[in-house]
Amino acid sequence: MARILIVEDNIIMRNTLKKFFNELGHIVVDELEDSYNLIDIYQKLQPDIITLDLMLKKTDGIHALKKLKRRFPDSKIIIISVINNKKDIFDALNFGADYFIIKPVTIEKLKKALNKVFISQNKVSKIRNLYKKQEEENVVEVKNVNGVLRIHINKPLNGRVIEKINKVVDGFLIIKPLNIVFTYFDENENIYVLKKSLNDIMLKIKNHGGDVDIEI
């Protein structure tokens, strides 16, 4: 059972979220229509998870996300928004969101989001670190270039590196349409060897309706 704080300016949506969370066995500890006092309320209530709309009437959801994550980096935030463009999804993940739900909201979407945040080993909250220059061990670097995710592989491919790449890709499968291009640090590597090594990951991307390619 999770304790949940809802930040949503639409009362109908707040009631819908509360109903769904109750049906899933969770408790809504408070409901806010803007993010003015979000820091103070979070510190007071210590919810397990926050749902945050990016399109609030009075305040900026992205600004609230950045501010909350700076103050409480371990906070768990699920973005629930009508926004459906790659840049805003990338920005939300980059600034610390742990999951992104595109409206309309269903109980199935909420259940999946909670499972990703609390259960799955492939949490999107870990993927955001790939945007930083000093990403752990510098295995990969991810850049969004005009809607195309360019994933540069900095290390020779082995089981550990492929597992890392697989986790990165899992974090981005919520984005549709997904377009990924892999690049490799060794321009002399045979592209067919790379395709064979990344075959399972590339198939997964295609099976989710995405496009994928390798450039040397």
C-alpha positions in Angstrom: 0.0 0.0 0.0 1.4 3.4 -1.0 0.6 6.9 0.3 0.0 9.2 -2.6 -0.1 12.9 -3.1 -2.0 14.2 -6.1 -1.1 17.5 -7.8 -3.8 18.2 -10.5 -5.8 21.3 -11.2 -8.8 19.5 -12.6 -11.2 18.3 -9.9 -12.8 15.6 -12.1 -9.3 14.2 -12.8 -8.4 14.4 -9.1 -11.5 12.4 -8.2 -10.8 9.9 -10.9 -7.2 9.4 -9.7 -8.4 9.0 -6.1 -11.0 6.4 -7.1 -8.4 4.4 -9.1 -5.8 4.5 -6.3 -8.4 3.4 -3.8 -9.4 0.5 -6.0 -5.7 -0.5 -6.2 -5.4 -0.5 -2.4 -3.5 2.8 -2.0 -4.3 5.9 0.1 -4.4 9.5 -1.2 -3.0 11.6 1.6 -3.7 15.0 0.0 -4.9 16.6 -3.2 -3.4 19.9 -4.6 -4.6 22.0 -7.5 -1.3 23.8 -7.8 2.3 23.3 -6.7 2.8 26.5 -4.6 3.3 24.7 -1.3 4.4 21.4 -2.7 7.8 21.4 -1.0 6.3 22.1 2.5 3.5 19.6 2.0 5.8 16.9 0.8 8.1 17.5 3.8 5.1 17.3 6.2 3.3 14.3 4.7 6.3 12.3 3.3 4.2 10.5 0.6 5.5 7.4 -1.1 4.7 8.9 -4.5 3.5 12.1 -6.1 1.4 12.4 -9.3 2.1 15.7 -11.0 0.4 17.3 -14.0 2.7 19.4 -16.2 -0.1 21.7 -17.4 -1.2 23.3 -14.1 -3.2 26.5 -14.5 -1.4 28.6 -11.9 2.1 27.0 -11.7 4.6 25.2 -13.9 4.8 21.4 -13.5 8.3 21.1 -14.8 9.6 23.8 -12.5 7.9 22.0 -9.6 9.5 18.7 -10.6 13.0 20.2 -10.8 12.6 22.0 -7.4 11.2 18.9 -5.7 13.9 16.6 -7.0 16.7 19.0 -6.0 15.3 19.2 -2.4 14.2 15.5 -2.2 16.2 13.5 -4.7 14.6 10.2 -3.5 11.0 11.4 -4.0 9.0 9.3 -6.5 7.1 11.3 -9.1 4.7 10.0 -11.8 3.9 12.7 -14.4 0.3 12.5 -15.5 -0.3 14.9 -18.4 -2.1 15.5 -21.7 1.2 16.5 -23.2 2.3 14.0 -25.8 5.5 15.2 -27.4 9.0 13.7 -27.2 10.7 16.9 -25.9 8.5 17.3 -22.9 8.7 13.6 -22.1 12.6 13.7 -22.4 12.7 16.8 -20.2 10.5 15.3 -17.5 12.6 12.1 -17.4 15.8 14.2 -17.5 14.7 16.3 -14.6 13.9 13.3 -12.4 10.4 12.0 -13.2 10.2 8.3 -12.5 7.4 7.6 -15.0 5.2 9.4 -17.5 1.5 8.7 -18.1 -0.2 10.3 -21.0 -3.9 11.2 -20.5 -6.5 9.7 -20.7 -5.7 7.9 -17.5 -6.9 4.3 -16.9 -6.5 2.1 -13.9 -4.3 -0.2 -16.0 -1.9 2.7 -16.7 -1.7 3.6 -13.1 -1.1 0.0 -12.0 1.7 -0.3 -14.6 3.3 2.9 -13.4 3.3 1.9 -9.8 4.8 -1.5 -10.7 7.6 0.3 -12.6 8.4 2.6 -9.8 8.2 0.2 -6.9 8.9 -3.3 -8.4 10.6 -3.2 -11.8 14.4 -3.2 -11.8 14.3 -1.1 -15.0 13.0 2.1 -13.3 12.9 5.2 -15.5 14.3 7.1 -12.5 17.6 5.4 -13.1 17.6 6.2 -16.9 17.6 10.0 -16.3 21.3 9.7 -15.1 22.2 8.8 -18.7 21.8 12.4 -19.7 24.6 13.5 -17.4 28.2 13.7 -18.7 29.5 11.9 -15.7 27.2 8.9 -16.1 28.4 5.9 -14.0 31.3 4.2 -15.7 30.5 6.2 -18.9 29.1 3.1 -20.6 26.6 5.0 -22.7 25.7 8.6 -23.5 22.1 9.5 -24.6 21.2 12.6 -26.7 17.9 13.7 -28.1 18.6 15.1 -31.6 15.4 16.4 -33.2 13.3 13.6 -31.8 15.9 10.9 -32.5 17.5 9.2 -29.5 21.2 8.7 -30.3 22.7 6.2 -27.9 26.5 6.3 -28.1 28.2 3.1 -26.7 31.5 4.0 -25.1 32.7 0.5 -24.1 33.3 -2.8 -25.9 30.2 -4.9 -26.0 30.0 -7.6 -23.4 27.3 -9.0 -21.2 27.4 -6.2 -18.6 27.4 -3.4 -21.3 24.6 -5.1 -23.2 22.6 -5.4 -20.0 23.1 -1.7 -19.3 22.0 -0.8 -22.8 18.9 -3.0 -22.4 17.9 -1.1 -19.2 18.3 2.2 -21.0 16.1 1.1 -23.9 13.5 -0.3 -21.4 13.2 3.1 -19.9 12.3 4.8 -23.2 9.7 2.2 -24.5 6.9 4.4 -23.2 7.7 6.9 -25.9 5.8 6.5 -29.2 6.9 6.7 -31.9 10.4 5.7 -30.6 13.4 6.3 -32.9 16.8 5.1 -31.7 20.2 5.2 -33.4 23.1 3.4 -31.9 26.6 4.7 -32.4 29.8 3.0 -31.3 33.1 4.3 -30.0 35.2 2.1 -32.4 34.6 3.2 -35.9 36.5 0.2 -37.2 34.2 -2.3 -35.7 32.2 -4.4 -38.2 28.6 -3.2 -38.2 27.3 -6.8 -38.7 29.1 -7.8 -35.5 27.3 -4.9 -33.7 23.9 -5.8 -35.1 24.4 -9.4 -34.0 25.3 -8.4 -30.5 22.4 -5.9 -30.2 19.9 -8.1 -32.1 17.6 -8.8 -29.2 17.5 -5.2 -28.1 16.8 -4.0 -31.7 14.0 -6.6 -32.1 12.4 -5.4 -28.8 12.4 -1.8 -30.1 10.8 -2.9 -33.4 8.2 -5.1 -31.6 7.1 -2.0 -29.7 6.6 -0.1 -32.9 9.8 1.8 -32.9 12.6 2.4 -35.5 16.2 1.5 -34.8 19.5 1.7 -36.7 23.3 1.5 -36.1 25.7 4.0 -37.4 29.5 3.7 -37.5 
